[in-house]
């Protein structure tokens, strides 16, 4: 190798360093650093399509409007999120996020730590007021029966019917009628099965990441409930709740291949996109995987005792001990505004919690039917118990290759209620 003269080498090195600095600034996923700006730490859980890229886009857009504030994003894996966030709220250390993306069902547990900042009436008004948000989502802004606002709705998770338009046309069924209630859904799936063209239904079973949310609307539409209205007693073992669980698992046992019941939510959605079955039940983000394909979306079907849909999703909370609470509030305000809902929420395929940002379609039409889980302090523990037992029901369906007998369901749900009461009674 030949060595360059020292003067020439120095010039080249300086040029490379300068080019590297320019390139580094151009390729950075964050806005160019401003030494006078305050940096806040935002913990987010990846949701929908390309959440990391769209977070960076959101942070840049926010910084352009608030040059004195920069947002550092910390991605938290879904499986670790509850434990890490709870530890950040209860830990003795000074570290932790300024703003957190909080599952709606965790608000009660996190509020019980006393470490979440309460939003004042003026704070809420500056966000557009409570009526600016989908009502069911707003019900998760405070711990159960407290009225103390510690979380602001950000985006919504709900479920609707996705179907292949070409298949419905081939079997001669109008989608507006084919999914309107449980009986119509059964008739439609039977017609698809009888056609022999394609498997009728695909849903996740034991590996459903939110199996309680999947069973819940069937329970509610049968006239049942998961908990008593005052939040003191499990009711998942009551006759109406058992009927709802039975209805859903019968659809699974009758129309879903046992192998599909072993799949995860993501795998089932990919299988639907690949044309493996004609109908699935999923959230709004699935539509991003189906662009250009022949598919339609209808409301979740009506049940025997009413029309109720599950509504969950994520809220935004500020850690009370954050020394940057003012800047954190500005970030929250921007995220729940029309600009934030468009920059992040819509692009990831999630449903906006802000009424004014809602797109037209089946999901919007069922928002008024939404019901959330109660924001009880014990809810994460209660949901864990239910998830384990409901997954066991799918195990039985898949292994038996048919719906479980109702008396077996009654036994499982009786044990579930007992375990839930034990969790509820824990100090």
BASE-423813 format. One line per 2 residues: number of its first residue (from 1); their letters; for each residue x, y, z of C-alpha. Coordinates in Angstrom, 2 decimals. Layout:
<sites>
NUM> A> X Y Z ~ ...
</sites>
This chain:
<sites>
1> XX> 0.00 0.00 0.00 ~ 1.22 3.50 -0.83
3> XX> 0.91 6.20 1.82 ~ -0.39 9.64 0.94
5> XX> 1.51 12.75 1.84 ~ 0.47 14.01 5.24
7> XX> -1.08 17.25 3.95 ~ -3.14 15.43 1.34
9> XX> -4.25 12.82 3.84 ~ -5.34 15.48 6.28
11> XX> -7.45 17.20 3.65 ~ -9.08 13.93 2.62
13> XX> -9.72 12.97 6.23 ~ -11.30 16.32 6.94
15> XX> -13.49 15.93 3.87 ~ -14.58 12.46 4.91
17> XX> -15.43 13.62 8.40 ~ -17.47 16.53 7.04
19> XX> -19.24 14.26 4.57 ~ -19.93 11.78 7.32
21> XX> -21.43 14.47 9.50 ~ -23.65 15.66 6.67
23> XX> -24.68 12.12 5.75 ~ -25.31 11.24 9.37
25> XX> -27.59 14.24 9.78 ~ -29.46 13.40 6.59
27> XX> -29.97 9.73 7.52 ~ -30.80 10.20 11.16
29> XX> -34.24 8.99 12.27 ~ -34.57 11.95 14.63
31> XX> -34.59 15.71 14.08 ~ -31.21 17.42 14.09
33> XX> -30.19 17.94 17.70 ~ -30.87 21.34 19.17
35> XX> -28.62 21.98 22.16 ~ -31.19 24.32 23.69
37> XX> -34.13 21.93 23.26 ~ -35.55 19.85 26.10
39> XX> -35.58 16.12 25.36 ~ -38.44 13.98 26.63
41> XX> -38.48 10.18 26.69 ~ -41.51 8.48 25.17
43> XX> -42.08 4.77 25.78 ~ -44.16 3.24 23.02
45> XX> -45.31 -0.27 22.18 ~ -45.15 -1.18 18.46
47> XX> -48.66 -1.33 17.02 ~ -49.89 -1.74 13.47
49> XX> -47.72 -1.31 10.38 ~ -44.22 0.23 10.49
51> XX> -44.64 1.84 13.93 ~ -40.95 2.75 14.25
53> XX> -40.85 4.67 10.98 ~ -44.11 6.46 11.71
55> XX> -42.96 7.33 15.23 ~ -39.89 9.01 13.74
57> XX> -42.11 10.89 11.31 ~ -44.34 12.00 14.17
59> XX> -41.40 13.12 16.30 ~ -39.99 15.17 13.42
61> XX> -43.34 16.80 12.68 ~ -43.81 17.63 16.35
63> XX> -40.29 19.06 16.64 ~ -40.88 21.25 13.59
65> XX> -43.79 22.85 15.46 ~ -42.03 22.78 18.85
67> XX> -38.33 23.42 18.16 ~ -37.67 23.70 21.89
69> XX> -38.75 20.06 22.48 ~ -37.22 16.87 21.12
71> XX> -38.75 13.42 21.60 ~ -36.61 10.35 22.19
73> XX> -38.52 7.16 21.48 ~ -37.96 3.99 23.48
75> XX> -39.65 0.93 21.96 ~ -40.99 -1.55 24.52
77> XX> -41.82 -5.10 23.43 ~ -45.51 -5.92 23.99
79> XX> -44.70 -8.87 26.24 ~ -42.53 -6.72 28.51
81> XX> -44.55 -3.52 28.47 ~ -46.74 -3.96 31.54
83> XX> -43.90 -5.09 33.82 ~ -41.46 -2.42 32.64
85> XX> -43.97 0.40 32.88 ~ -45.21 -0.69 36.29
87> XX> -41.61 -0.87 37.51 ~ -40.93 2.61 36.14
89> XX> -43.89 3.93 38.12 ~ -43.08 2.14 41.36
91> XX> -39.27 2.04 41.26 ~ -37.12 4.11 43.57
93> XX> -34.83 5.30 40.78 ~ -35.16 8.67 39.07
95> XX> -35.06 7.18 35.57 ~ -38.07 6.36 33.46
97> XX> -40.26 7.79 30.72 ~ -41.88 11.18 30.64
99> XX> -44.77 9.87 28.54 ~ -45.99 6.28 28.18
101> XX> -48.27 4.48 25.76 ~ -50.56 2.65 28.18
103> XX> -52.96 -0.16 27.32 ~ -56.47 1.01 28.19
105> XX> -56.96 -1.96 30.49 ~ -53.87 -1.03 32.56
107> XX> -55.03 2.44 33.58 ~ -56.52 1.28 36.88
109> XX> -53.43 -0.67 37.91 ~ -51.08 2.16 37.00
111> XX> -53.25 4.81 38.64 ~ -53.17 2.76 41.85
113> XX> -49.42 3.39 42.09 ~ -50.10 7.09 42.59
115> XX> -47.31 7.83 40.12 ~ -49.36 9.01 37.13
117> XX> -49.90 12.72 36.58 ~ -53.53 13.80 36.85
119> XX> -54.84 15.92 33.98 ~ -56.71 19.00 35.18
121> XX> -60.00 20.23 33.77 ~ -58.07 22.90 31.85
123> XX> -55.69 20.26 30.50 ~ -58.62 18.25 29.17
125> XX> -60.30 21.30 27.71 ~ -57.12 22.22 25.87
127> XX> -57.24 18.78 24.25 ~ -60.70 19.53 22.91
129> XX> -62.67 18.30 25.91 ~ -63.84 14.80 26.72
131> XX> -66.48 14.89 23.97 ~ -63.75 15.18 21.34
133> XX> -62.97 11.50 21.92 ~ -64.89 8.29 21.26
135> XX> -67.03 7.96 24.43 ~ -66.13 4.35 25.23
137> XX> -62.43 5.17 24.86 ~ -62.79 8.16 27.19
139> XX> -64.19 5.84 29.86 ~ -60.67 4.42 30.21
141> XX> -59.13 7.80 31.07 ~ -59.64 7.29 34.80
143> XX> -59.38 4.41 37.24 ~ -62.67 2.65 37.99
145> XX> -65.16 4.96 39.75 ~ -62.57 7.65 40.59
147> XX> -63.14 10.36 37.99 ~ -59.44 11.31 38.19
149> XX> -58.14 11.66 34.64 ~ -54.69 10.08 34.40
151> XX> -54.72 8.90 30.77 ~ -55.83 10.31 27.43
153> XX> -57.18 8.06 24.64 ~ -54.79 7.78 21.68
155> XX> -56.00 5.00 19.40 ~ -58.57 2.24 19.40
157> XX> -58.55 -1.51 18.85 ~ -61.87 -3.06 17.85
159> XX> -62.93 -6.03 15.73 ~ -65.08 -6.34 12.63
161> XX> -65.81 -8.91 9.93 ~ -63.44 -9.07 6.94
163> XX> -64.64 -11.09 3.96 ~ -63.72 -11.94 0.39
165> XX> -66.09 -10.05 -1.88 ~ -65.61 -12.50 -4.76
167> XX> -66.52 -15.49 -2.60 ~ -69.67 -13.83 -1.24
169> XX> -70.70 -13.05 -4.81 ~ -70.12 -16.64 -5.89
171> XX> -72.34 -18.05 -3.13 ~ -75.01 -15.40 -3.80
173> XX> -75.00 -13.67 -0.42 ~ -75.35 -9.93 0.11
175> XX> -72.70 -8.91 2.68 ~ -75.08 -6.40 4.25
177> XX> -77.33 -9.31 5.22 ~ -74.76 -12.09 5.47
179> XX> -73.10 -10.83 8.64 ~ -75.84 -8.85 10.38
181> XX> -76.27 -11.28 13.29 ~ -75.08 -14.64 14.61
183> XX> -77.65 -16.60 12.62 ~ -76.76 -14.82 9.39
185> XX> -73.05 -15.40 10.02 ~ -73.70 -19.10 10.56
187> XX> -75.73 -19.29 7.33 ~ -73.01 -17.48 5.37
189> XX> -70.19 -19.65 6.65 ~ -72.20 -22.81 5.97
191> XX> -72.86 -21.66 2.39 ~ -69.15 -21.02 1.84
193> XX> -68.23 -24.41 3.27 ~ -70.84 -26.15 1.11
195> XX> -69.44 -24.48 -2.01 ~ -66.15 -26.33 -1.52
197> XX> -64.22 -23.39 -2.95 ~ -62.38 -22.21 0.15
199> XX> -62.27 -22.70 3.93 ~ -65.00 -20.51 5.43
201> XX> -63.42 -18.98 8.54 ~ -60.04 -18.31 10.10
203> XX> -59.48 -16.99 13.64 ~ -56.65 -17.44 16.15
205> XX> -57.29 -19.76 19.08 ~ -54.98 -20.64 21.95
207> XX> -52.27 -18.26 20.66 ~ -54.62 -15.31 20.29
209> XX> -52.66 -12.40 21.81 ~ -55.88 -10.88 23.12
211> XX> -58.09 -13.90 23.62 ~ -60.21 -12.22 26.31
213> XX> -60.98 -9.36 23.94 ~ -61.98 -11.90 21.29
215> XX> -64.44 -13.70 23.56 ~ -65.78 -10.58 25.30
217> XX> -68.25 -9.29 22.67 ~ -69.82 -12.74 22.34
219> XX> -70.34 -12.80 26.10 ~ -71.80 -9.30 26.13
221> XX> -74.06 -9.97 23.14 ~ -75.44 -13.04 24.89
223> XX> -76.42 -10.82 27.82 ~ -73.49 -11.85 30.00
225> XX> -70.59 -10.02 31.58 ~ -67.07 -10.64 32.83
227> XX> -67.52 -8.81 36.13 ~ -70.36 -7.46 38.22
229> XX> -71.22 -3.80 37.64 ~ -69.55 -2.76 40.89
231> XX> -66.35 -4.59 39.96 ~ -66.33 -6.81 43.04
233> XX> -67.39 -10.20 41.66 ~ -66.55 -12.29 38.57
235> XX> -69.59 -13.23 36.49 ~ -67.94 -15.10 33.64
237> XX> -69.45 -18.34 34.97 ~ -73.05 -17.10 34.86
239> XX> -75.41 -18.74 32.33 ~ -75.50 -15.86 29.84
241> XX> -71.71 -15.57 29.84 ~ -71.39 -19.32 29.29
243> XX> -73.80 -19.01 26.35 ~ -71.58 -16.35 24.77
245> XX> -68.41 -18.39 25.19 ~ -70.22 -21.40 23.78
247> XX> -71.40 -19.48 20.72 ~ -67.90 -18.31 19.78
249> XX> -66.17 -21.64 20.35 ~ -68.86 -23.37 18.31
251> XX> -68.10 -21.15 15.33 ~ -64.44 -22.02 15.80
253> XX> -65.05 -25.73 16.17 ~ -67.46 -25.89 13.26
255> XX> -65.77 -23.70 10.65 ~ -62.07 -23.26 11.50
257> XX> -59.39 -25.79 10.64 ~ -57.77 -27.09 13.88
259> XX> -54.36 -26.10 12.55 ~ -55.46 -22.49 12.14
261> XX> -56.59 -22.45 15.78 ~ -52.94 -22.98 16.72
263> XX> -51.81 -19.85 14.86 ~ -51.08 -16.34 16.13
265> XX> -53.08 -13.25 15.19 ~ -50.41 -12.13 12.73
267> XX> -50.26 -15.54 11.09 ~ -54.04 -15.73 10.71
269> XX> -54.17 -12.27 9.15 ~ -51.43 -13.24 6.71
271> XX> -53.30 -16.42 5.82 ~ -56.46 -14.44 5.11
273> XX> -54.46 -12.05 2.94 ~ -53.06 -15.08 1.08
275> XX> -56.56 -16.37 0.34 ~ -56.60 -19.35 2.73
277> XX> -60.13 -18.67 3.98 ~ -63.06 -16.41 3.12
279> XX> -63.84 -14.68 6.43 ~ -61.93 -13.52 9.47
281> XX> -62.48 -11.26 12.47 ~ -59.81 -8.62 12.95
283> XX> -58.97 -5.00 13.71 ~ -58.54 -2.02 11.37
285> XX> -54.82 -2.54 10.75 ~ -55.50 -5.69 8.68
287> XX> -56.77 -3.48 5.85 ~ -53.20 -2.32 5.17
289> XX> -52.25 -5.89 4.24 ~ -55.16 -6.18 1.82
291> XX> -54.76 -3.15 -0.42 ~ -55.67 -4.00 -3.98
293> XX> -57.43 -7.22 -3.00 ~ -61.10 -8.14 -3.19
295> XX> -62.23 -7.72 0.38 ~ -64.91 -5.92 2.34
297> XX> -65.57 -5.06 5.98 ~ -68.84 -5.33 7.88
299> XX> -69.77 -4.54 11.46 ~ -69.33 -7.18 14.11
301> XX> -72.59 -9.20 14.05 ~ -75.50 -8.58 16.40
303> XX> -76.09 -11.11 19.17 ~ -79.11 -12.63 20.88
305> XX> -79.28 -9.99 23.61 ~ -78.01 -6.89 21.83
307> XX> -75.29 -5.39 19.69 ~ -72.03 -4.73 21.56
309> XX> -68.46 -4.64 20.25 ~ -65.18 -4.83 22.09
311> XX> -63.24 -1.58 22.28 ~ -59.69 -1.41 23.59
313> XX> -56.50 0.26 22.50 ~ -53.94 2.63 23.95
315> XX> -53.96 5.75 26.08 ~ -51.19 8.24 26.84
317> XX> -50.02 8.95 30.37 ~ -47.43 11.25 31.95
319> XX> -45.28 10.12 34.85 ~ -45.98 12.35 37.84
321> XX> -42.30 12.62 38.80 ~ -41.24 13.77 35.34
323> XX> -39.27 17.03 35.58 ~ -40.44 17.78 32.05
325> XX> -44.19 17.57 32.60 ~ -44.94 20.74 30.63
327> XX> -43.12 19.46 27.56 ~ -44.62 16.00 28.05
329> XX> -48.12 17.48 28.01 ~ -47.38 19.26 24.73
331> XX> -46.35 15.94 23.18 ~ -49.54 14.28 24.40
333> XX> -51.62 17.19 23.11 ~ -50.01 16.92 19.70
335> XX> -50.38 13.13 19.49 ~ -54.13 13.25 20.18
337> XX> -54.69 16.21 17.85 ~ -55.76 15.82 14.22
339> XX> -52.12 16.25 13.16 ~ -50.86 13.51 15.45
341> XX> -53.72 11.15 14.68 ~ -53.01 11.53 10.97
343> XX> -49.21 11.32 11.20 ~ -49.04 8.20 13.34
345> XX> -52.35 6.52 14.14 ~ -53.91 6.37 10.68
347> XX> -50.64 5.43 8.97 ~ -50.09 2.45 11.26
349> XX> -53.63 1.30 10.48 ~ -55.03 1.84 13.96
351> XX> -58.36 3.58 14.59 ~ -58.17 7.17 15.91
353> XX> -59.60 7.91 19.35 ~ -60.30 11.47 18.21
355> XX> -63.81 11.60 16.73 ~ -62.88 14.25 14.16
357> XX> -60.09 12.08 12.75 ~ -62.21 8.96 12.23
359> XX> -62.40 7.50 8.71 ~ -65.73 6.43 7.25
361> XX> -66.61 2.75 7.14 ~ -67.67 -0.25 9.20
363> XX> -65.37 0.54 12.11 ~ -66.73 4.07 12.50
365> XX> -70.30 2.80 12.30 ~ -69.78 0.54 15.32
367> XX> -67.98 2.99 17.63 ~ -71.24 3.82 19.40
369> XX> -71.61 0.11 20.22 ~ -68.20 -0.11 21.89
371> XX> -67.61 -1.42 25.40 ~ -64.28 -1.45 27.22
373> XX> -62.92 -3.52 30.07 ~ -63.37 -1.93 33.51
375> XX> -60.32 0.04 34.66 ~ -59.95 -1.94 37.88
377> XX> -56.60 -1.96 39.65 ~ -56.71 -5.77 39.57
379> XX> -57.66 -6.03 35.90 ~ -54.26 -7.17 34.55
381> XX> -54.31 -10.08 37.03 ~ -57.94 -10.87 36.22
383> XX> -57.30 -10.82 32.49 ~ -54.31 -13.14 32.88
385> XX> -56.52 -15.71 34.62 ~ -59.20 -15.46 31.94
387> XX> -56.67 -15.66 29.11 ~ -55.20 -18.89 30.43
389> XX> -58.56 -20.60 30.78 ~ -60.04 -19.35 27.52
391> XX> -56.92 -20.52 25.68 ~ -57.52 -23.95 27.22
393> XX> -60.96 -23.98 25.65 ~ -59.37 -23.53 22.24
395> XX> -56.93 -26.31 23.07 ~ -59.88 -28.59 23.63
397> XX> -61.59 -27.50 20.41 ~ -58.44 -27.97 18.32
399> XX> -57.50 -31.34 19.79 ~ -61.06 -32.66 19.61
401> XX> -61.62 -31.17 16.15 ~ -65.08 -30.09 17.22
403> XX> -66.75 -27.69 19.69 ~ -66.42 -28.54 23.37
405> XX> -69.51 -29.86 25.19 ~ -71.28 -27.13 27.12
407> XX> -70.91 -28.91 30.46 ~ -67.14 -28.91 29.97
409> XX> -67.28 -25.17 29.31 ~ -69.28 -24.63 32.48
411> XX> -66.62 -26.41 34.52 ~ -63.80 -24.36 32.99
413> XX> -65.63 -21.07 33.51 ~ -66.58 -21.97 37.07
415> XX> -62.90 -22.54 37.85 ~ -62.07 -19.31 36.02
417> XX> -64.42 -17.32 38.25 ~ -62.91 -18.90 41.36
419> XX> -59.38 -18.00 40.26 ~ -60.50 -14.48 39.36
421> XX> -62.00 -13.97 42.80 ~ -58.72 -15.08 44.37
423> XX> -56.85 -12.53 42.25 ~ -59.39 -9.86 43.10
425> XX> -59.00 -10.48 46.83 ~ -55.23 -10.07 46.76
427> X> -54.08 -6.91 48.59
</sites>
